Amino acid sequence: MTTRTASLYLFIFIGTIYLLTAGGHYGGDGFWNYLTARSLVLNGDFVVSDQDFSIPEMQRQYQSIASSNRTYSKYGLGLSLAELPFFAMGHILSKFTSKLPADYLTMFTTSLTNVFICSLWCLGFFRIALRLGYQHRTVWWLTLFFALGSMVFPYSGYGFSEPLVGIALLGATGGCFYFTKNELIWALVVVSICMGLAILTKLYIVITLPIFLFYILPTFKTQSDKRLSAIAILAPLAFFLFVILFHNHVRYNNIFQTGYHLDTLSQQGGYFAFWPTQIITALYGLLFSTGRGLIFFLPLVCLFPFAYRHFKVSHPKEAQLFLSLIIIHLIFFMFMIDWHAGSSWGPRYLLPIVPYFILPIGSLIESATKKRVLAFGIVGIITQLPGALTNPHLFVRFAQDKKIGDLIFS
């Protein structure tokens, strides 16, 4: 079987599972992004609350947004742009089903955006695992664990933007691999576009840009036409920067205001705290707490320290890249007051770096510890089933309302 054929079968298989387990609607952050995509298609602007909303079951949430004195969504534009073709598909279909309110169809088709993104993310993971030189059987096991044994599985049915950030980071990683091996200019363009898309979606991703630049720097220095290589990197980034500044200007008449300045946390002193108790609480919560700890929502991460030692020997530059991306995320979010990401499944903010925990574990699958790795992977698949087959937000809200386990959920 050729790699192209295997990739197609993988995309169809994973996509079908994600489609069958998708919720079919959005709430929370995803609802804001949906309303932005809706406004772009129907009105050509970013206003989220100037039209009637025809889903009775979500009227309460829509009225909450409409009465919040917010004309625009505070979230990055990336996911809303990715949702445009999916919303447009539902909008076209609604013309042939006049008895069904249009928002039912457009909400359903738009909710499939992350099904597509996560399926494509798994495909990218598969291709990068192959490029790392693992045996085909190892690549298939790794991809299965990434697709179904990690938080990617439940988040394929939610409306959060982390999957888009994750696939963009992985795309940048793949572009870096191609450039350092083949010294192709187009690979630099891919890196720049992927990083620009990630930053457009989540602005904090800009902190990872030096890590990728440092990785490609030795190869960049050997280029005969450094000016062309620099343009390949800077031009797409400049375009995405312009889009971000334009988006800010249209919404708030200030290119440096994103919308987060209107949040309660921002008005009470900011999103970040640098006290030791904040750092300890956040790190413990992100890695070890039963409500958000990565070791519970990605059991394979327990093997990462052992796998990394082997992976560093066989792939020293890639190991440094992966570890740097992991560390920079942990450092950023350990200072963040909202590190728990509200009502979500596991440590949502760490979702984009899940591939970098799993890829090195291939070195253990190809060693004597294969059975142990498979056991952790299967436990991971079982762990994701409640998040993929039910709506965990309802349970989290119930626990918060009843003050069950305050130390877990707050």
PABA-620557 format. One line per field, with one value per residue: residue number from 1; x, y, z of N, C-alpha, C in turn; residue in one letter. Coordinates in steps of 0.1 Angstrom, whole numbers, plus 2048, in hexadecimal, padded with zeros to 3 digits. Example, Ala and Ser with C-alpha at 12.3 -4.5 7.8 and 13.67 -1.06 7.14 Angstrom:
seq	[1/2] .
nxx	[884/880] .
nyy	[7C7/7EA] .
nzz	[84E/847] .
caxx	[87B/889] .
cayy	[7D3/7F5] .
cazz	[84E/847] .
cxx	[884/881] .
cyy	[7DF/800] .
czz	[84E/84F] .
type	[A/S] .
END
This chain:
seq	[1/2/3/4/5/6/7/8/9/10/11/12/13/14/15/16/17/18/19/20/21/22/23/24/25/26/27/28/29/30/31/32/33/34/35/36/37/38/39/40/41/42/43/44/45/46/47/48/49/50/51/52/53/54/55/56/57/58/59/60/61/62/63/64/65/66/67/68/69/70/71/72/73/74/75/76/77/78/79/80/81/82/83/84/85/86/87/88/89/90/91/92/93/94/95/96/97/98/99/100/101/102/103/104/105/106/107/108/109/110/111/112/113/114/115/116/117/118/119/120/121/122/123/124/125/126/127/128/129/130/131/132/133/134/135/136/137/138/139/140/141/142/143/144/145/146/147/148/149/150/151/152/153/154/155/156/157/158/159/160/161/162/163/164/165/166/167/168/169/170/171/172/173/174/175/176/177/178/179/180/181/182/183/184/185/186/187/188/189/190/191/192/193/194/195/196/197/198/199/200/201/202/203/204/205/206/207/208/209/210/211/212/213/214/215/216/217/218/219/220/221/222/223/224/225/226/227/228/229/230/231/232/233/234/235/236/237/238/239/240/241/242/243/244/245/246/247/248/249/250/251/252/253/254/255/256/257/258/259/260/261/262/263/264/265/266/267/268/269/270/271/272/273/274/275/276/277/278/279/280/281/282/283/284/285/286/287/288/289/290/291/292/293/294/295/296/297/298/299/300/301/302/303/304/305/306/307/308/309/310/311/312/313/314/315/316/317/318/319/320/321/322/323/324/325/326/327/328/329/330/331/332/333/334/335/336/337/338/339/340/341/342/343/344/345/346/347/348/349/350/351/352/353/354/355/356/357/358/359/360/361/362/363/364/365/366/367/368/369/370/371/372/373/374/375/376/377/378/379/380/381/382/383/384/385/386/387/388/389/390/391/392/393/394/395/396/397/398/399/400/401/402/403/404/405/406/407/408/409/410] .
nxx	[808/806/813/802/7EA/7E6/7E4/7CC/7B9/7BD/7B4/799/790/795/788/76D/768/76A/756/73F/73E/73C/72E/71C/715/71D/72B/733/754/755/73C/73D/751/743/72D/73C/746/72D/724/737/732/717/714/72C/73C/74A/738/727/70D/6F7/6E1/6C4/6C1/6BB/6B9/6A7/6B0/6C8/6C4/6C7/6E2/6EA/6DC/6EA/703/6FB/6F2/709/716/72A/735/745/757/771/784/79F/7A1/7A6/798/77E/780/788/770/75F/75A/74C/736/72B/723/70F/6FD/6F6/6E9/6D3/6C2/6B3/6A4/68C/67B/689/69B/6B5/6CC/6CF/6D9/6F0/6FF/704/713/729/733/741/75A/771/771/77B/793/7A1/7A3/7B3/7C9/7D1/7D9/7EF/7FF/804/814/82A/834/83C/851/863/86F/865/85A/840/82B/82F/829/80E/803/80A/7FC/7E2/7E0/7E3/7CD/7B6/7BC/7C3/7BD/7B4/7A0/786/786/782/767/760/75D/775/793/7AC/7B3/7B7/7CD/7DF/7E2/7ED/806/811/813/825/83B/83F/845/85E/86D/86E/87C/895/89F/89D/8A1/88E/87E/862/85A/861/84E/837/83B/83A/820/810/818/80F/7F3/7EE/7F5/7E2/7CC/7D0/7DF/7F5/806/81B/831/83D/84A/866/872/86D/87B/895/89A/89B/8B0/8CC/8CB/8C1/8D6/8E7/8DC/8DC/8CF/8C6/8B6/89E/895/890/87C/868/862/85B/847/82D/828/826/80F/7FB/7FE/7F5/7DA/7D2/7D6/7C5/7AC/7AA/7A9/791/77F/783/78E/7A9/7C8/7D6/7C5/7B4/79C/79C/7A2/78A/781/779/78E/7A4/79E/7A0/7BA/7C9/7D2/7E6/7FB/816/81D/82C/819/806/814/81B/802/7F7/809/807/7EC/7E9/7F8/7F5/7DD/7BC/7A7/7B1/7C9/7E4/7EF/7D9/7C7/7D6/7E4/7FB/80E/81D/831/841/85A/86B/86B/876/891/89B/892/8A0/8BA/8B8/8AB/8B6/8B3/898/88D/895/886/86C/86B/870/859/846/84E/84D/832/829/836/82A/80F/80F/811/7F8/7D9/7C1/7C7/7BA/7A7/78B/76B/773/781/79A/7BC/7B8/7C7/7DF/7DC/7E5/800/800/808/824/82B/823/830/84C/849/848/862/863/84F/85C/86E/876/862/849/82F/827/824/80F/7FB/7F8/7EF/7D6/7C8/7C7/7B6/79E/79A/793/77A/763/764/761/748/735/728/73E/73E/726/728/73E/733/71F/72E/73B/726/71B/730/742/760/772/78D/795/788/78D] .
nyy	[7F4/816/835/84A/83E/831/847/853/83F/83F/859/858/843/84D/866/85D/851/867/876/867/869/884/8A1/8B3/8CD/8EE/8FE/916/922/91A/921/93D/93F/932/945/95A/950/94D/967/971/963/969/985/991/99D/9A0/9A0/991/98F/99A/98F/97A/95B/93A/922/913/905/910/92A/937/938/947/95F/967/96D/982/995/99D/9B3/9B2/9B6/9A8/989/97E/96D/95E/961/94B/930/937/93E/926/919/923/917/900/90B/918/903/8F7/90D/90E/8F6/8FA/909/8F7/8EA/8F6/8F3/8EE/900/916/919/901/8EF/8FD/8FF/8E4/8DB/8ED/8E4/8CE/8D6/8D3/8B7/8B2/8C1/8B4/89A/89F/8A7/890/882/892/88D/871/872/881/870/85B/867/86A/852/83A/818/80B/7FE/808/823/822/819/82E/843/83A/83C/857/861/855/84F/866/888/893/885/889/8A5/8A9/8AB/8C2/8E7/8F5/908/8FC/8E3/8ED/8FE/8EA/8DA/8ED/8F2/8D9/8D7/8EC/8E0/8C9/8D7/8E2/8CB/8C2/8D7/8D8/8BF/8BF/8D8/8E9/906/909/8FB/90C/920/911/90D/927/92F/91D/923/93E/93A/92C/940/953/946/940/957/955/942/94D/94D/935/938/93F/927/915/924/923/908/904/915/90D/900/914/926/91A/91F/92A/940/954/96A/964/94F/95B/96C/959/950/967/975/967/967/983/989/97B/989/9A2/99C/995/9AE/9BE/9B2/9B7/9D3/9D8/9CE/9DB/9F4/9F7/9EB/9DB/9D0/9B3/9AA/99B/9AD/9B5/9A2/995/98B/999/9B3/9B2/9B1/9A1/984/975/968/969/95D/945/932/932/928/90E/903/904/8F4/8DC/8D7/8D6/8C0/8AB/8AB/89D/8A7/8B5/8AC/8A2/888/878/87D/878/85D/851/864/85F/84F/85F/86B/855/84D/863/863/84F/859/871/868/85D/871/88D/8A9/8AC/8A3/8B7/8CC/8C3/8C1/8DB/8E9/8DD/8E5/902/906/8FC/90E/926/922/91C/934/93E/949/93E/923/90A/90B/90D/8FE/8E1/8C4/8B4/8C1/8D9/8EE/8E3/8D2/8D8/8D0/8B5/8A2/8A3/896/87C/873/86D/855/841/836/825/812/804/7F6/7E1/7E6/7E6/7DA/7E6/800/7FE/7F6/80E/81E/813/816/832/835/82B/83E/855/851/858/875/877/86A/875/894/8A5/8BE/8C3/8B3/8BF/8D9/8D1/8C7/8DE/8EF/8E2/8E2/8CD/8BE/8D5/8DB/8CD/8D7/8F2] .
nzz	[800/7F7/805/800/7FB/813/824/81B/822/83D/844/83D/84E/868/867/863/87C/88D/882/888/8A3/8A9/8B8/8AB/8AF/8BD/8DA/8F3/8EE/8D4/8CA/8C8/8B3/89F/89B/892/879/86D/86B/85A/842/83D/840/83B/84F/870/886/8A0/8AB/89E/891/88E/8A0/89A/8A9/8C1/8D8/8DE/8E4/8FC/901/8EB/8EF/906/8FB/8EA/8FB/908/903/8F1/8D1/8C0/8BD/8D3/8CC/8B9/895/885/888/882/867/85C/85F/84C/832/83A/848/832/822/832/831/816/814/824/815/807/81A/827/83C/852/86B/861/870/87D/86A/861/879/87E/867/86A/882/87A/873/884/884/86A/86C/881/876/861/86F/87B/865/85D/873/86F/857/860/874/863/856/86A/869/875/877/862/870/889/885/87E/897/8A8/89B/89E/8BA/8BE/8B0/8BC/8D6/8E4/8EE/8D7/8CB/8DA/8D7/8BC/8B8/8C4/8C7/8CA/8C4/8C6/8B8/89D/8A2/8A9/892/881/88E/88C/870/86B/878/867/84F/857/85A/83F/833/840/837/81B/812/806/7F9/7F9/80F/824/820/826/842/84B/844/853/86D/86D/86B/882/895/88E/897/8B3/8C5/8D7/8CD/8C0/8D0/8CB/8B3/8B2/8B9/8A3/890/89A/896/87A/874/870/857/848/847/835/81C/7FB/7F0/805/808/7FA/809/821/81A/814/82D/83B/82C/82C/847/84C/83E/84D/865/85E/859/873/881/872/877/893/892/884/896/8AF/8AA/8AE/8A9/8BB/8CE/8D7/8E1/8F8/90B/915/927/947/957/94B/951/96C/972/961/94D/956/971/987/99F/9B5/9BF/9AA/995/99E/9A2/988/979/986/982/966/960/973/982/989/97B/965/95F/94A/94A/950/93B/925/925/919/91C/932/92B/91C/928/928/90D/901/906/8F6/8DD/8DB/8D5/8BC/8AD/8B1/8AB/8A6/8BE/8CF/8C4/8C8/8E4/8EC/8E2/8F3/90C/90A/908/921/932/92B/931/94C/959/955/960/95A/954/954/940/942/93C/930/91F/92F/92F/91C/910/90B/8F6/8DB/8DB/8DF/8CA/8CC/8E3/8DE/8C6/8CB/8D9/8C7/8C6/8DC/8D6/8C2/8D1/8EC/8FD/8F2/8F7/90F/907/8F5/907/917/902/8FB/913/911/8FC/906/91B/90D/903/914/911/8F5/8EF/8FF/90D/91D/928/935/94C/959/95E/96F/984/98C/993/9A9/9B9/9BA/9C0/9C0/9BF/9A9/992/992] .
caxx	[800/80E/811/7F7/7DE/7E4/7E0/7BE/7B1/7BD/7AC/78B/78D/795/77D/761/766/768/749/735/73E/73B/722/713/712/728/727/73F/75D/751/730/742/757/738/726/745/745/720/724/740/72B/70A/714/739/743/74D/72E/722/700/6ED/6D7/6BC/6C7/6AF/6B9/6A1/6B7/6D4/6C0/6CC/6F1/6EB/6D8/6F5/70D/6F5/6F0/715/71C/735/731/74E/75E/77E/78D/7A6/799/7A9/78E/772/783/788/762/758/754/742/72A/725/71D/702/6F5/6F1/6DF/6C7/6B9/6AB/69D/686/673/693/6A2/6C2/6D7/6D1/6E2/6FD/706/708/71E/734/739/74A/767/77B/772/784/7A0/7A7/7A6/7BF/7D4/7D6/7E0/7FC/807/808/81E/836/839/843/85D/86C/876/860/854/832/822/830/822/800/800/80B/7F1/7D6/7E0/7E1/7C0/7AC/7C1/7C7/7B1/7B0/793/77A/786/77D/759/75D/75F/780/79D/7B9/7B7/7BD/7DB/7E7/7E5/7F6/813/817/816/832/845/841/84C/86C/874/871/886/8A2/8A3/89D/8A4/884/878/854/858/861/841/82D/83E/835/811/80B/81A/806/7E6/7EE/7F5/7D5/7C2/7D4/7EA/800/80F/827/83C/844/851/875/876/86E/886/8A2/89B/89F/8BB/8D8/8C9/8BF/8E3/8EE/8D4/8E4/8C7/8C0/8AB/892/891/88B/86E/85F/85E/855/83B/820/826/822/801/7F3/7FF/7EC/7CC/7D0/7D5/7B9/7A1/7AA/7A5/783/776/785/794/7B6/7CE/7DC/7BB/7AF/78F/79E/7A3/77D/77E/77A/79C/7AC/79A/7A4/7C9/7D0/7D0/7F2/800/824/820/82F/80D/7FF/81C/81A/7F4/7F4/810/801/7DF/7EA/7FF/7F2/7CF/7B3/79D/7B7/7D7/7E7/7F1/7CC/7C0/7DF/7EC/808/818/825/83C/849/868/874/86C/87D/89F/89E/88F/8AA/8C5/8B6/8A7/8BA/8AD/889/88B/897/87B/860/86C/86F/84B/83F/853/849/824/828/83A/820/802/811/80E/7EB/7CF/7B7/7CE/7B1/79F/77D/764/779/786/7A8/7C4/7B5/7D1/7EB/7D8/7ED/80D/7FF/811/832/82C/821/839/858/846/84B/86E/860/848/866/877/871/857/83D/822/824/81F/802/7F2/7F5/7E7/7C9/7C2/7C4/7A9/792/799/78D/76C/758/764/75C/73B/72C/72B/744/73B/71A/72C/746/72B/718/737/73E/71A/719/73D/748/76E/776/79B/797/783/78F] .
cayy	[800/822/83E/852/836/82F/854/854/835/844/865/854/83C/856/86F/856/84F/874/87B/860/86D/892/8A6/8B9/8DB/8F5/906/91D/929/916/928/94A/93D/930/951/963/94B/950/975/973/95E/970/994/996/9A4/998/9A2/984/98F/9A3/987/970/94E/932/915/916/8FF/918/938/93D/93B/952/96B/96A/974/98E/99F/99E/9C0/9AF/9B5/99F/97E/982/962/960/95F/93F/926/93C/93E/918/914/92A/90D/8F7/913/91B/8F6/8F6/918/90A/8EB/900/90E/8EC/8E5/902/8F0/8ED/90D/916/917/8F2/8E9/903/8FB/8D6/8DB/8F4/8DC/8C4/8DC/8CC/8AA/8B3/8C5/8A9/88F/8A3/8A8/882/87F/898/885/865/875/885/863/854/86F/868/845/82F/80D/80E/7F9/812/82F/81F/819/83C/84B/836/841/865/864/850/84E/873/892/897/87E/891/8B3/8A9/8AE/8CF/8F2/8FD/90A/8F5/8DA/8F5/902/8DE/8D6/8F7/8F0/8CD/8DB/8F3/8D6/8C2/8E0/8E3/8BE/8C2/8E2/8D4/8B4/8C1/8E6/8EF/913/908/8F6/918/926/909/910/935/92F/915/92B/949/935/929/94D/959/93F/942/961/951/939/955/949/929/93B/93E/918/910/92B/91D/8FA/905/91E/907/8FD/921/92C/914/923/933/94C/956/974/95E/946/964/970/94D/94F/974/97A/962/96C/991/989/977/994/9AC/997/997/9BC/9C3/9AC/9BF/9E1/9D8/9CB/9E4/A00/9F7/9DF/9D3/9CA/9A7/9A6/995/9B8/9B7/997/998/989/9A4/9C0/9B1/9B1/99A/976/96E/96A/964/958/937/929/931/91F/900/8FE/902/8E9/8D0/8D6/8D2/8B3/8A0/8AC/893/8AE/8BB/8A7/89C/87A/871/87E/872/853/84F/86E/859/848/869/86D/849/84D/86F/860/848/861/87B/862/85B/87D/897/8B6/8AB/8A1/8C4/8D4/8BF/8C4/8EA/8EC/8D9/8EE/90F/906/8FB/91A/931/920/91B/941/943/947/935/917/8FE/90C/90C/8F1/8DA/8B6/8B3/8CD/8DD/8F7/8DB/8CA/8DA/8C9/8A6/89A/8A3/88D/86F/86F/866/848/837/82F/81A/807/7FC/7F0/7D6/7EB/7E8/7D6/7F0/80C/7FB/7F6/81C/823/80E/81D/83F/835/82A/84A/85F/84D/861/882/876/865/87D/8A2/8A7/8CC/8C2/8AE/8C9/8E3/8CC/8C7/8EC/8F5/8DB/8E4/8C0/8BE/8E3/8DB/8C7/8DF/900] .
cazz	[800/7F6/80F/7FC/7FD/822/829/817/82A/84B/845/83C/85A/874/864/865/88A/892/87E/88F/8B2/8AA/8BF/8A1/8B3/8C4/8E5/8F8/8E5/8C6/8C6/8C3/8A6/895/899/88A/86C/868/867/84E/836/83A/841/837/859/87C/890/8A4/8B2/898/88A/896/8A1/899/8B0/8CE/8E3/8E1/8E5/909/8FF/8E1/8F6/90F/8F3/8E4/906/90F/8FF/8E8/8C4/8B9/8C4/8D7/8C8/8AC/889/87E/887/87B/859/858/85F/842/828/841/84A/825/81E/839/82C/809/816/82B/80A/802/825/82C/849/85D/86D/85A/879/880/860/861/885/87C/85D/86F/88C/874/870/88C/87F/85F/870/889/86D/859/879/87D/858/85E/87D/868/84E/867/87A/859/853/874/867/87C/86F/85F/87A/894/880/87F/8A5/8AD/896/8A5/8C8/8BD/8AB/8C5/8E4/8E9/8EF/8CA/8C8/8DE/8D2/8AE/8B8/8CB/8BF/8CE/8B9/8C8/8AD/892/8A6/8A9/884/87C/894/886/863/86C/87B/85B/846/85C/856/830/830/844/830/80C/810/7FC/7FD/7FC/81D/82D/81E/82E/850/84E/843/85E/879/86C/86E/891/89C/88B/89F/8C1/8C4/8DF/8C6/8BB/8D9/8C6/8A7/8B3/8BA/895/889/89F/891/86C/872/86A/849/842/845/829/810/7F2/7EF/813/807/7F6/814/82B/815/815/83B/841/825/831/855/84B/83A/859/86F/859/85C/882/884/86B/87F/89F/88F/880/8A2/8BA/8A5/8B4/8A4/8C5/8D7/8D1/8E7/905/914/91B/930/955/95C/946/959/97A/974/956/94C/95B/97E/988/9AC/9B6/9C0/99D/98C/9A3/9A0/97A/974/98C/97C/958/95E/97C/988/983/972/959/95E/93D/94C/950/92E/91B/92D/912/920/93D/924/915/92C/924/8FF/8FD/907/8E9/8D2/8DA/8CF/8AD/8A6/8BB/8A8/8A7/8CC/8D5/8BF/8CF/8F3/8ED/8E0/8FF/918/909/90B/92F/939/928/938/95B/95F/951/96B/954/94E/953/934/944/93B/925/922/931/92D/90E/90B/907/8EA/8CF/8DC/8E1/8C1/8D0/8EE/8D8/8BB/8D0/8DE/8BD/8C9/8E5/8CF/8BB/8DA/8F4/906/8E9/8FE/919/900/8F0/912/91A/8F7/8FC/91E/90C/8F3/910/922/904/900/91A/90B/8E7/8EE/907/90E/92B/92E/93E/959/95F/963/97B/98F/991/99A/9B5/9C0/9BC/9BC/9BC/9BC/99C/987/993] .
cxx	[809/80A/804/7EA/7DB/7DF/7D1/7B5/7B1/7B4/79D/787/78B/789/76F/75E/763/75A/73E/734/73D/72E/718/70F/71E/722/734/747/759/745/734/748/74D/731/72F/745/738/71F/72C/739/71F/70B/722/740/745/743/727/713/6F6/6E3/6D0/6C3/6BB/6AF/6B3/6A9/6C3/6D1/6C6/6DB/6F2/6E7/6E3/700/707/6F4/6FD/71D/729/730/739/753/76C/788/793/79D/79B/79E/782/774/783/779/75A/752/74A/735/723/71E/70F/6F8/6EE/6E6/6D2/6BD/6AF/6A3/696/67F/67D/69B/6B0/6CD/6D9/6DB/6F0/706/70C/714/72B/73B/742/758/772/77C/77C/792/7A8/7AB/7B3/7CB/7DA/7DE/7EE/805/80C/814/82B/83C/841/851/867/873/871/85B/846/829/823/828/813/7FB/800/7FF/7E4/7D5/7DE/7D3/7B5/7B0/7C6/7BB/7AD/7A2/787/77A/782/76F/756/761/76B/78A/7AA/7BD/7BD/7CB/7E4/7EB/7EF/804/819/81A/823/83D/849/849/85B/873/877/87C/894/8A8/8A6/8A1/89B/87E/869/851/858/853/836/82F/838/826/80B/80D/811/7F8/7E4/7ED/7E7/7CA/7C4/7E1/7F7/80A/81B/833/844/84C/860/87A/877/879/894/8A4/8A0/8AB/8C7/8D7/8C7/8CC/8EB/8E7/8DD/8DC/8BF/8B5/89E/88C/88A/87D/864/85A/856/848/82E/81D/821/813/7F8/7F3/7F6/7DE/7C9/7CD/7C8/7AC/79F/7A4/796/77A/777/78C/7A2/7BD/7D4/7D2/7B4/7A1/791/79F/795/779/780/788/7A5/7AA/79E/7B3/7D0/7CE/7DC/7F6/80D/828/823/823/806/807/81B/80C/7F2/7FC/80A/7F3/7E0/7F0/7F9/7E4/7C6/7A9/7A3/7C5/7D9/7E9/7E4/7C5/7C9/7E9/7FA/813/821/831/846/857/871/876/876/88C/8A3/89D/89B/8B7/8C4/8B2/8AA/8B3/89E/885/88B/88B/86E/860/86A/860/843/842/84D/83A/822/82B/830/814/803/80F/800/7E1/7C5/7BD/7C5/7A8/790/777/76A/77E/795/7AF/7C3/7C1/7DE/7E8/7E1/7FB/80C/807/81F/835/82B/82C/846/856/848/858/86D/858/851/870/870/865/84A/830/81E/81E/811/7F7/7EE/7EC/7D9/7C1/7BF/7B8/79D/790/792/77E/762/758/75F/74E/730/730/731/742/730/71F/735/73E/723/721/73A/732/718/726/743/757/773/785/79E/793/785/79E] .
cyy	[80C/82B/847/84B/834/83C/856/84B/83A/850/861/84C/845/860/869/855/85D/879/874/864/87C/897/8AD/8C7/8E1/8FC/90D/925/927/91E/936/949/93A/93D/95B/95E/94E/95E/978/96F/966/97F/99A/99F/99B/999/995/984/998/99C/97E/963/944/924/918/911/907/927/93F/940/947/95F/970/972/982/999/9A2/9AB/9BE/9AD/9AB/994/982/978/965/95C/952/934/92A/93B/92F/913/919/920/904/8FE/915/90F/8F5/901/915/8FF/8F0/905/904/8E5/8F0/900/8F0/8FA/90C/913/909/8EC/8EF/900/8ED/8D5/8E2/8EC/8D1/8CA/8D5/8BD/8A9/8B6/8BA/89D/892/8A4/89A/87D/885/891/878/868/879/879/85B/85A/86D/85A/839/824/810/809/803/81E/82D/81F/827/845/847/83C/850/869/860/84F/85B/87C/896/891/886/89F/8B4/8AD/8BB/8DB/8FB/8FE/903/8EB/8E2/8FA/8F6/8DA/8E0/8F5/8E4/8CF/8E3/8E9/8CE/8CA/8E1/8D7/8BE/8CC/8DD/8C8/8B7/8CF/8EC/8FB/911/903/902/91F/91E/90C/91D/935/928/91D/938/945/932/936/954/953/941/94B/95C/948/940/951/93D/92C/93A/930/913/917/926/90F/8FB/90E/918/904/90A/928/927/918/92D/940/94E/960/96E/955/94F/969/965/94C/95B/978/974/967/97B/992/986/982/99F/9A8/999/9A5/9C2/9BE/9B4/9CD/9E2/9D7/9D6/9F1/A02/9EA/9D6/9CD/9BF/9A3/9A0/9A0/9BB/9AD/99C/997/994/9B1/9BF/9AF/9A9/98B/96E/972/963/960/94A/92E/928/927/911/8FB/8FB/8F6/8DC/8CD/8D1/8C4/8A8/8A0/8A2/89A/8B3/8B5/89F/88D/872/872/87A/869/851/859/869/852/852/86A/861/849/858/86B/858/851/86C/875/861/867/889/8A5/8B7/8AA/8AF/8CD/8D0/8C3/8D4/8EE/8E8/8E2/8FC/910/905/908/925/92E/91E/929/946/93F/93D/929/90B/8FF/90A/8FE/8EA/8CC/8B6/8C1/8D2/8E6/8EF/8D2/8CC/8D3/8BB/89E/899/89A/87E/86A/868/858/83D/82F/824/80F/7FE/7F6/7E5/7DA/7ED/7E5/7E0/7FD/80A/7FB/805/822/81F/814/82C/83F/834/837/855/85D/856/86F/882/873/86D/88C/8A5/8B5/8CC/8BD/8B8/8D4/8DE/8CC/8D4/8F2/8EF/8DB/8D6/8C1/8CB/8E3/8D5/8D0/8EE/903] .
czz	[800/802/80C/7FF/80C/828/827/820/839/84D/845/849/866/872/867/874/891/88E/885/89E/8B4/8B0/8B5/8A5/8BB/8D0/8EA/8EE/8D6/8C1/8C1/8B6/89C/892/890/87B/865/863/85B/841/833/839/83B/842/865/888/893/8A9/8AC/88F/893/895/8A3/8A0/8BE/8DA/8E7/8E3/8F2/907/8F5/8E7/900/907/8EE/8EF/90D/90C/8F6/8DA/8BC/8C3/8C8/8D2/8BB/8A0/882/87D/880/86B/854/857/854/837/82E/844/83C/820/824/834/81F/80B/81C/821/805/80E/82D/839/855/85F/867/864/87E/877/860/86D/884/873/862/87A/887/871/877/889/873/863/878/880/865/862/87B/870/858/868/877/85F/855/86E/870/856/85D/873/86E/872/86D/86A/886/891/882/88E/8AB/8A8/89C/8B3/8C8/8BA/8B5/8D3/8EA/8E9/8E2/8C6/8CD/8D8/8C3/8AD/8BF/8C2/8C3/8C3/8BB/8BD/8A1/895/8A5/89B/87E/881/88E/877/862/86F/86E/850/84A/858/847/82D/834/83D/821/808/805/802/801/80A/827/82C/826/83D/853/84D/84F/86B/879/86F/87C/899/89A/894/8AE/8C1/8CC/8D8/8C0/8C4/8D4/8B9/8A8/8B3/8AC/88D/88D/898/882/86A/86C/85B/841/83E/839/81C/808/7F0/7FC/812/804/801/81F/827/817/824/83F/839/82A/83F/855/847/846/864/86B/85B/86A/885/87E/873/88C/89C/88B/88D/8AC/8B7/8AC/8B0/8AF/8D0/8D0/8D6/8F5/90F/91B/925/93E/95B/958/94E/967/97D/969/958/953/96A/980/996/9AC/9B7/9B3/995/990/9A0/991/975/979/985/96E/956/967/983/981/97A/965/956/951/93F/94C/942/922/922/926/917/92B/937/91D/91A/928/915/8FA/8FD/8FA/8DD/8D0/8D4/8C0/8A6/8AF/8B8/8AA/8B6/8D3/8D0/8C7/8DE/8F5/8EB/8ED/90A/916/90B/91A/937/937/931/947/961/95C/95C/966/94E/94C/947/936/942/92E/929/923/930/91F/908/906/8FB/8DE/8CF/8DF/8D7/8C5/8DC/8E8/8CE/8C0/8D5/8D4/8C0/8D3/8DF/8C7/8C4/8E2/8FC/8FE/8F0/908/912/8FB/8FB/916/90F/8F8/908/91A/904/8FC/917/91A/901/907/914/8FD/8E6/8F6/906/91C/931/938/94C/960/965/96F/987/995/998/9A7/9BE/9C4/9B7/9B8/9B9/9AE/991/988/996] .
type	[M/T/T/R/T/A/S/L/Y/L/F/I/F/I/G/T/I/Y/L/L/T/A/G/G/H/Y/G/G/D/G/F/W/N/Y/L/T/A/R/S/L/V/L/N/G/D/F/V/V/S/D/Q/D/F/S/I/P/E/M/Q/R/Q/Y/Q/S/I/A/S/S/N/R/T/Y/S/K/Y/G/L/G/L/S/L/A/E/L/P/F/F/A/M/G/H/I/L/S/K/F/T/S/K/L/P/A/D/Y/L/T/M/F/T/T/S/L/T/N/V/F/I/C/S/L/W/C/L/G/F/F/R/I/A/L/R/L/G/Y/Q/H/R/T/V/W/W/L/T/L/F/F/A/L/G/S/M/V/F/P/Y/S/G/Y/G/F/S/E/P/L/V/G/I/A/L/L/G/A/T/G/G/C/F/Y/F/T/K/N/E/L/I/W/A/L/V/V/V/S/I/C/M/G/L/A/I/L/T/K/L/Y/I/V/I/T/L/P/I/F/L/F/Y/I/L/P/T/F/K/T/Q/S/D/K/R/L/S/A/I/A/I/L/A/P/L/A/F/F/L/F/V/I/L/F/H/N/H/V/R/Y/N/N/I/F/Q/T/G/Y/H/L/D/T/L/S/Q/Q/G/G/Y/F/A/F/W/P/T/Q/I/I/T/A/L/Y/G/L/L/F/S/T/G/R/G/L/I/F/F/L/P/L/V/C/L/F/P/F/A/Y/R/H/F/K/V/S/H/P/K/E/A/Q/L/F/L/S/L/I/I/I/H/L/I/F/F/M/F/M/I/D/W/H/A/G/S/S/W/G/P/R/Y/L/L/P/I/V/P/Y/F/I/L/P/I/G/S/L/I/E/S/A/T/K/K/R/V/L/A/F/G/I/V/G/I/I/T/Q/L/P/G/A/L/T/N/P/H/L/F/V/R/F/A/Q/D/K/K/I/G/D/L/I/F/S] .
END
